[in-house]
Amino acid sequence: MTQQSHKGQPVEAHSKLNFNVDLNDPSACVAWLRERYMKNQRDQLLEEALLAILDTDKQGMLTAKPQRFGLVKETRGVLVTGNTGDGKTALIRRNLTRQPGIGLTDGIEPGQALYIRVPAEATLKGVATDILTQTGYHNVNSKWRTSEVWNMAVNRLATLGITVLWIDEAHHMLEIKKEVAPVLRRLKSLMQGDRGLALIVSGIQVLDDKVRTDGETDGRFERVCLGPIRTDQDRRDIRQFIDLCCSFVKLVPPSDLHLVERLEFATRGSMGRSIEFSHAAMGRALRRGDGQLRLDDFRRSYDLKRGFSDDGPFDPEAWPELKDILEKKGWSV
């Protein structure tokens, strides 16, 4: 994708990428493409939110040191929400790993920011146990109380020098009704005291809804909400990204000028799922082997997602007319 230098001149972002992949291996090409990240306007929003909760060094670069607020020196957090497939995890991981003063870890490699993913219907005690296990402590007694396990987890993080805790899929912690109030209290307590952590908490919209029910917890979070594709710049970014991906794997992209609008319609504006559809379509084109990415490749990927073949946004008709037909049938973004 084309970026702008400080002087306003275009700089090819892909010029530094190492494309050491066999072009005759479609699966390897698609796997490489899926690891690429499309920088977009949401990156700036997240960076601003992180700047609000973390200190910077003399050069203005983010560090893993939490900012402290008020007379009691509490820390703060960032709440990142969006629909499934909107790219929350990719957004956060990309921005944390690009900060040399932080260092993202999932408990094995060095780092001051710990990533933990919450499984479905997780209990509060189970999450604390996972933090201990993930950081190398495996002797958790099932008879210990939830508060005891959490105290051990916080002490463990402090011992390892971890000051940023990223809880992904955190809405799973709120699926058990009797756990909601304790979870919200625990989030608040993690941002209190000498060992207070900077929190990054991500999940679907219900997470934000539940957090807002507790005023004391609610006020401690900055927010980044990954809404649908909204701007012409978003659409240009997606189109440039698709064209760039095609250039790497030697595919001719579709000439359709409304490809992104079709993707936007098919995914209800989800940027993450638009990219996912594009990669699936490219894989189909690569396996076919004629060097051409067609609109029909997107249609087939879309039919597999919905489970049947019928009229849809990737049909060959001109998009303005097709959109009108689909909307009259009850389709909407």
Buried (B, 14 or more C-beta within 10 A) or exposed (E): BEEEEEEEEEEEBBEEEEEEBEEEEBEBBBEBBBEBBBBBEBBEBBBEBBBEBBBBEEEEEBBBBBBEBEEEEBBBBBBBBBBEBBBBBBBBBBBBBEBEBBBBBBBEEEBBBBBBBBEEEBBBBBBBBBBBBBBEBEEBEEEBEBBBBBBBBBEBBEEBEBBBBBBBBBBBBBBBEEBBEBBBBBBBBBBBEEBBBBBBBBBBEEBBEBBBEBEEBBEBBBBBBBEBBEEEEBBEBBBBBBBBBBEBBEBBBBEBEBBBBBBBBBBEBBBBBBBBBBBBBBBBBBEEEEEEBBBBBBBBBBBEEEEEEEEBBBBEEEBEEBBEEBEEEEBEB
